[in-house]
Amino acid sequence: MSDTSSQRVVVLLDNIRSLYNTGSILRSADASGVERVVLCGITPRPDQGGRQRRAIAKTALGAEDSVPWEYQPDAHAALQSLATAGYHIVAVETSPEAVTLFEWTPRWPVCLVFGHEVDGVSSTLAAHVDTVIRIPMLGQKRSLNVATAAGVVLYELLRQRLYQATTTT
């Protein structure tokens, strides 16, 4: 099996408002081997008190303790730090101009940026993104819940990491 240590993934959540989405993304991050999750802006955190912790724990099922996470109030500063550390900054959006997930070739290490459930990635952050990807959709709604979208993208990256590991041996 090849060395996948360079194929690191960080998830940055910018102004996610739902405790349950945050918990679900932490759970998917745990299952898919994410290095850490960066919670920014109004994104709920497990350390904000009993009610918040219980609500996040309801969907995270312990991932709030097993996945390294950190809080950065300023998403822009967090992205700058990750870019300086060599991460390719990738926003996941519904934009028709975005690269389709299955046609995208990741440049490792990757930082996936997920934005507000209604407004998406803010325009101030979008200016600092290297690539925008979208999940292809056939239905009428043309969007997924942010936690579901995170799961789809994280598992595509996991599939690629595992596939590359088995084809290079």
N, C-alpha and C positions, 0 to 999 in steps of 0.2 A: 504494500500500500504506500502511496506517495505521501510526502509531508504536506499536510494541509494547514500547518501553523501559520503560513502566510495568507491563507484564505479566511481571514478574520472578518466577522460581521458585527457591527455596532448598529443599534437601532436608536434613532432620536425621535422622540414624540414631542411635537410642538403644539401646545395648547389643546391637547385632547381633553375633552370635558367629562367624559364618562368614566366613573370608577370601574365599571365592568369591562369597558374596552381596555383600560390600562391593565387590569388583572388578566384578561384574556391574552393580551399581547405578551405580558411577562411569561405566561404559561407556554405560548408558542415559541418564545425566545429560548426558554429552557429546553423544550423538546427538540429544537433545531440547532442547538449548540452556539447560540449567540454569545459573543464575548461579554457584552454589557448593554444595558439600556440606559439612555440618557433622557431624563424627564425634564421638560422645559416649560416655562410659562405657567399656565393654570393647570397643567397636567397633574392629576391627583398622585399623591405619594403615599406609600405604606406607613411613613413616619408622621403622618399628620393627625393622629388621634384614633381613638377606638372605632368610631363609626366608619371612617375612611379605610382603616386597616381591615375591618371585617368585610366591607363591601369588595375591596380589591381581593382579599383572600378567598372570597366566595367563588371567583372565577380563576384566580391564579393557582389555587390549591397547593400552596407551598412554594410556588415559583418566586414569590416576592422575597423569599429567604434564600433560594438556591441560585438565582440569577443576580449577578452583580448589577446594581443600579446606582445612579447618582442623580442628584438634582442640580440643574444649572438654570438659574432664573432667566438668563439671556440666551436664547437659542442661537442667535447670530454669533456670539462669542464662543459657544460650544462648537458650532460648525467650523469656525476659524481654527480652533484648537485641533479638531479632528483632521482638518485639511492639512495643517502644518505637520501633523503626525503621519501624513501620507495616505489618509483615507480618501477614497474616491467618493464624493458626495452625490447621492442618488435620491431624487425625490420620486415618490410614488404618487401619481396623479392620474386623473381621467382625461387629460388633454389629448385631443386627437393628433397633435403634433409630436407626442411622446413616442419613444421607441417601445415597441411591443415587448413585453416581458420575455417571450420565447424567442425573440430575435436579438435580444440584448446579450452581449458578452461582458460579464463583470470584469472590472479591473480591480484586483485585490490590493489591499483590504478595502472593504465596502462599508459605508455608513448609509443606511436606509433612513430616509426622512419621511415621517408620516405626519400630516397636519390635521387641523381641526376637522371634526366630523362633517361640518356643513361647508366651511370656507376653504378647506384644503390647506396646502402649504402657503403661508403668507407670501405676498409679493416681495417683501423685504428679504425673506430667506431665499426665495426662488432665484434671486439675482446671484446667489453664492453657490448654486447647485451645478455640478459638472454634467449630469445627465438626468433626464426625466424619463421614467418608464411608466407604462400603463399595462394593466391586465386586460387582455382581450375579452370582450363580452358580447354575447349574442342576444340577450334579452332586451326588453324595452327600458328597463331602469338605468342601464349603463353605468351603474356604480355598485360597490359593495360596502358593507359596514367596514370601518377602518380596521377593526380587529380581524375580520375575515380576510381583508386585503393583505394585512401583514402576514397572516398564516400562509396565504397562497405564495407570496413573494419569498418568504423565508424557506418554505419547502422547495421552491424551485431552486434557490441557492443551495440548499442541502442536497438536492438531487444532483446538481452539477458538481458539487464537491465530492460526493460519493462516487459518481460516475467517473470523474477524472481520476480519482484515487484507484479505481479498479482497472481502468484502461491504461494506466502508466506502469503497471507492475509486470 
